Amino acid sequence: MTKTHHYQVQLEWTGNRGEGTSGYRAYDRDHILSAAGKPPIPGSSDPAFRGDRSRYNPEEMLVAALSSCHMLWFLHLCADSGVIVLEYNDQASGVMEETPDGGGRFREVTLKPQVVVSEAFMLDQLDALHERAHALCFIANSVNFPVHHEGMGRVKNSY
């Protein structure tokens, strides 16, 4: 039997300057994302599309969702495999292209997780665990573009 999970968020547009959408330049793209019992996330569009650069845009949140999903699966798999991760950082990036009709799509996302483990022998398992995490990530399985990962690992206090 397949398990299903449901997610609900609220989006409130806060960019009405008093004239609504009377013109393309007459409103802000600001909005607030929220979910029950969680802090709100200030959103806007990318500055290239008249957005506020101090707020998260949907493209950043998509890259963040992929990065976060991969990390959570990776940590789970490491715990199950006896690999002790002490630190995990990712510098994820995505490439989006605009289409002539004004739309666009992501071409790819690259995750660059930097992992610190407690023992040298654990380094040999990291690539396989990243591959498995990628295969299991709900978000990566839901997008129609490639998600690459270029993991690096080191042992605590080894430089």
Secondary structure, 3 states (H helix, E strand, C coil): CCCCCCCCCEEEECCECCCCCCCCCCECCCEEEECCCCCCEEECCCHHHCCCCCCECHHHHHHHHHHHHHHHHHHHHHHHHCCCEEEEEECCEEEEEECCCCCEEEEEEEECEEEEECCHHHHHHHHHHHHHHHHHCCCHHHCCCCEEECCEEEECCCC
